[in-house]
């Protein structure tokens, strides 16, 4: 059943000074700019053929989607995954609640 396990997950505040609320196999979050984050794994994965899923929310209303960093050629690596928080208008925006889970 190894292919059905969650290899890493994190819940963090993506505004101001980025802060992890709770996590498993996540050592840190890198704030690359507005709505652009890198989730760094404590223990690297065997390969980069994993699925990163997540959701974001912000308290001021509206809707945001979570997406891979299209501008990065190395967005999905064995040691990290780079994600974006994107508004419905298509712009990067910081989110108060960012949740990411990695399955392999």
Order of alpha helices (4+ residues) and beta strands (2+ residues): beta-beta-beta-beta-beta-beta-beta-beta
